[in-house]
């Protein structure tokens, strides 16, 4: 798929539908400073559901920890 904006909307919609169909009112995401958790937490936040983001360092360099904190602030 080349339309990344559309893909983002589809994934966000899927997350929201899944949460609502299972009576989930909040999402919790651990952020490590890597791209995977950054993308996941951003998509969850875009659902409009209450999204709790926690810094979850995994023995990484301080730069990764700092990046995760910056991402949490940005969200």
C-alpha positions in Angstrom: 0.0 0.0 0.0 1.4 3.4 -0.9 -1.2 5.6 0.7 0.2 5.7 4.2 -2.4 8.2 5.4 -5.2 5.9 4.4 -3.5 2.9 6.0 -3.1 4.9 9.2 -6.9 5.7 9.1 -7.8 2.1 8.5 -5.6 0.8 11.4 -6.9 3.5 13.7 -10.5 2.6 12.8 -9.8 -1.1 13.4 -8.3 -0.5 16.8 -11.3 1.7 17.8 -13.8 -0.8 16.5 -12.0 -3.7 18.4 -12.0 -1.7 21.6 -15.6 -0.6 21.4 -16.8 -4.1 20.5 -15.0 -5.5 23.6 -16.1 -2.7 25.9 -12.6 -1.3 26.2 -12.6 2.3 27.1 -8.8 3.0 27.5 -5.7 1.8 25.8 -2.3 1.3 27.5 0.9 1.3 25.5 4.5 0.8 26.7 7.0 3.0 24.9 10.6 2.0 24.7 12.0 4.7 22.4 11.9 2.5 19.3 9.9 2.9 16.2 7.5 0.0 16.9 6.1 1.5 20.1 6.1 5.0 18.7 3.9 3.9 15.8 1.6 1.8 18.0 1.1 4.5 20.6 0.5 7.1 17.9 -2.2 5.0 16.2 -3.8 4.3 19.6 -3.9 8.0 20.5 -5.5 8.8 17.1 -8.5 6.6 18.0 -9.7 9.3 20.4 -9.9 6.8 23.2 -8.2 7.5 26.5 -4.6 6.3 25.8 -2.2 5.8 28.6 1.5 5.7 27.5 4.2 4.4 29.8 7.9 4.7 29.4 9.2 1.1 29.4 13.0 1.1 29.0 14.5 -2.2 28.2 18.2 -1.9 29.0 18.8 0.6 26.2 21.0 3.6 25.8 19.9 6.8 27.5 19.1 8.4 24.1 16.4 5.8 23.6 14.9 6.6 27.0 15.0 10.3 26.2 13.4 9.7 22.8 10.5 7.8 24.5 10.0 10.7 26.9 9.9 13.2 24.0 7.4 11.0 22.2 5.2 10.7 25.3 5.2 14.5 25.7 4.4 14.9 22.0 1.3 12.7 22.3 
